[in-house]
Amino acid sequence: SGGKVFLIVDTDRASAAALHAEEKLPYPVLLDEHGAVARTFGVPVGGRQTVVVGPSGKVAYHIRGVDVGRHGPQVVAISNARLRP
């Protein structure tokens, strides 16, 4: 409840906008051109990972090595789990 979903990319604004439009993403794409957000949450710059931050601001789940074919069910399973504050 109250969760937010967004994609953080380390590209330029035009590339991020093109990705958002091409994939018809139902959530915003945020820019992290210098990798500060990635480093904060332990994601290698340029890496594809999913990080779920709990209400306390700490990482509650971290999916490394995202497999696009299995990622949807992984995210649904996480969304059904209870996040600890």
Phi and psi in degrees as GROMACS dihedral restraints (atoms count N, CA, C in turn):
[ dihedral_restraints ]
;  ai    aj    ak    al  type     phi  dphi    fc
    3     4     5     6     1    78.5    20    10
    4     5     6     7     1     9.3    20    10
    6     7     8     9     1   -72.1    20    10
    7     8     9    10     1   154.5    20    10
    9    10    11    12     1  -124.8    20    10
   10    11    12    13     1   140.2    20    10
   12    13    14    15     1  -120.1    20    10
   13    14    15    16     1   134.2    20    10
   15    16    17    18     1  -157.4    20    10
   16    17    18    19     1   159.1    20    10
   18    19    20    21     1  -107.0    20    10
   19    20    21    22     1   131.5    20    10
   21    22    23    24     1  -109.2    20    10
   22    23    24    25     1   126.6    20    10
   24    25    26    27     1  -122.6    20    10
   25    26    27    28     1   152.5    20    10
   27    28    29    30     1  -105.4    20    10
   28    29    30    31     1    40.2    20    10
   30    31    32    33     1  -113.1    20    10
   31    32    33    34     1  -172.7    20    10
   33    34    35    36     1   -86.3    20    10
   34    35    36    37     1   169.3    20    10
   36    37    38    39     1   -58.6    20    10
   37    38    39    40     1   -43.7    20    10
   39    40    41    42     1   -63.5    20    10
   40    41    42    43     1   -42.9    20    10
   42    43    44    45     1   -65.8    20    10
   43    44    45    46     1   -40.1    20    10
   45    46    47    48     1   -64.3    20    10
   46    47    48    49     1   -42.1    20    10
   48    49    50    51     1   -64.7    20    10
   49    50    51    52     1   -39.9    20    10
   51    52    53    54     1   -65.1    20    10
   52    53    54    55     1   -42.7    20    10
   54    55    56    57     1   -60.5    20    10
   55    56    57    58     1   -45.8    20    10
   57    58    59    60     1   -59.2    20    10
   58    59    60    61     1   -44.8    20    10
   60    61    62    63     1   -70.8    20    10
   61    62    63    64     1   -44.7    20    10
   63    64    65    66     1   -63.2    20    10
   64    65    66    67     1   -42.9    20    10
   66    67    68    69     1   -86.4    20    10
   67    68    69    70     1    -6.0    20    10
   69    70    71    72     1    51.2    20    10
   70    71    72    73     1    49.0    20    10
   72    73    74    75     1   -68.9    20    10
   73    74    75    76     1   134.3    20    10
   75    76    77    78     1   -87.2    20    10
   76    77    78    79     1    14.9    20    10
   78    79    80    81     1  -140.6    20    10
   79    80    81    82     1   162.6    20    10
   81    82    83    84     1   -73.2    20    10
   82    83    84    85     1   155.7    20    10
   84    85    86    87     1  -109.5    20    10
   85    86    87    88     1   125.6    20    10
   87    88    89    90     1  -108.3    20    10
   88    89    90    91     1   145.9    20    10
   90    91    92    93     1   -92.4    20    10
   91    92    93    94     1   136.9    20    10
   93    94    95    96     1  -135.1    20    10
   94    95    96    97     1    60.2    20    10
   96    97    98    99     1   -57.6    20    10
   97    98    99   100     1   -28.9    20    10
   99   100   101   102     1  -106.1    20    10
  100   101   102   103     1     1.8    20    10
  102   103   104   105     1    80.4    20    10
  103   104   105   106     1    10.5    20    10
  105   106   107   108     1   -62.8    20    10
  106   107   108   109     1   -43.4    20    10
  108   109   110   111     1   -67.8    20    10
  109   110   111   112     1   -43.0    20    10
  111   112   113   114     1   -56.5    20    10
  112   113   114   115     1   -48.3    20    10
  114   115   116   117     1   -62.4    20    10
  115   116   117   118     1   -38.8    20    10
  117   118   119   120     1   -57.9    20    10
  118   119   120   121     1   -38.4    20    10
  120   121   122   123     1  -103.7    20    10
  121   122   123   124     1    14.8    20    10
  123   124   125   126     1    73.0    20    10
  124   125   126   127     1    26.8    20    10
  126   127   128   129     1  -102.9    20    10
  127   128   129   130     1   127.2    20    10
  129   130   131   132     1   -61.8    20    10
  130   131   132   133     1   137.9    20    10
  132   133   134   135     1   -59.5    20    10
  133   134   135   136     1   129.6    20    10
  135   136   137   138     1    88.5    20    10
  136   137   138   139     1    -5.0    20    10
  138   139   140   141     1   -83.5    20    10
  139   140   141   142     1   155.4    20    10
  141   142   143   144     1  -109.7    20    10
  142   143   144   145     1   107.8    20    10
  144   145   146   147     1  -143.5    20    10
  145   146   147   148     1   158.5    20    10
  147   148   149   150     1  -114.6    20    10
  148   149   150   151     1   128.3    20    10
  150   151   152   153     1  -122.0    20    10
  151   152   153   154     1   128.4    20    10
  153   154   155   156     1  -109.1    20    10
  154   155   156   157     1   119.4    20    10
  156   157   158   159     1   -99.1    20    10
  157   158   159   160     1   125.6    20    10
  159   160   161   162     1   -77.1    20    10
  160   161   162   163     1   174.6    20    10
  162   163   164   165     1   -56.8    20    10
  163   164   165   166     1   -25.8    20    10
  165   166   167   168     1   -77.8    20    10
  166   167   168   169     1    -9.0    20    10
  168   169   170   171     1    91.0    20    10
  169   170   171   172     1     2.0    20    10
  171   172   173   174     1  -100.7    20    10
  172   173   174   175     1   153.6    20    10
  174   175   176   177     1   -65.7    20    10
  175   176   177   178     1   121.8    20    10
  177   178   179   180     1   -96.4    20    10
  178   179   180   181     1   -34.2    20    10
  180   181   182   183     1  -143.2    20    10
  181   182   183   184     1   145.0    20    10
  183   184   185   186     1  -140.9    20    10
  184   185   186   187     1   115.6    20    10
  186   187   188   189     1  -104.7    20    10
  187   188   189   190     1   112.3    20    10
  189   190   191   192     1   -97.4    20    10
  190   191   192   193     1   155.0    20    10
  192   193   194   195     1    59.7    20    10
  193   194   195   196     1    54.8    20    10
  195   196   197   198     1   -56.7    20    10
  196   197   198   199     1   125.1    20    10
  198   199   200   201     1  -100.5    20    10
  199   200   201   202     1   106.7    20    10
  201   202   203   204     1   -53.7    20    10
  202   203   204   205     1   -38.3    20    10
  204   205   206   207     1   -66.2    20    10
  205   206   207   208     1   -28.3    20    10
  207   208   209   210     1  -105.8    20    10
  208   209   210   211     1    -5.2    20    10
  210   211   212   213     1   -66.7    20    10
  211   212   213   214     1   -38.4    20    10
  213   214   215   216     1   -55.1    20    10
  214   215   216   217     1   -54.1    20    10
  216   217   218   219     1   -60.6    20    10
  217   218   219   220     1   -34.2    20    10
  219   220   221   222     1   -62.5    20    10
  220   221   222   223     1   -45.7    20    10
  222   223   224   225     1   -67.0    20    10
  223   224   225   226     1   -38.6    20    10
  225   226   227   228     1   -62.6    20    10
  226   227   228   229     1   -43.5    20    10
  228   229   230   231     1   -60.6    20    10
  229   230   231   232     1   -41.8    20    10
  231   232   233   234     1   -65.0    20    10
  232   233   234   235     1   -42.1    20    10
  234   235   236   237     1   -66.2    20    10
  235   236   237   238     1   -25.6    20    10
  237   238   239   240     1   -83.8    20    10
  238   239   240   241     1   -14.9    20    10
  240   241   242   243     1   -82.2    20    10
  241   242   243   244     1   155.2    20    10
  243   244   245   246     1   -87.8    20    10
  244   245   246   247     1   126.5    20    10
  246   247   248   249     1   -86.4    20    10
  247   248   249   250     1   133.0    20    10
  249   250   251   252     1   -82.2    20    10
  250   251   252   253     1   140.7    20    10
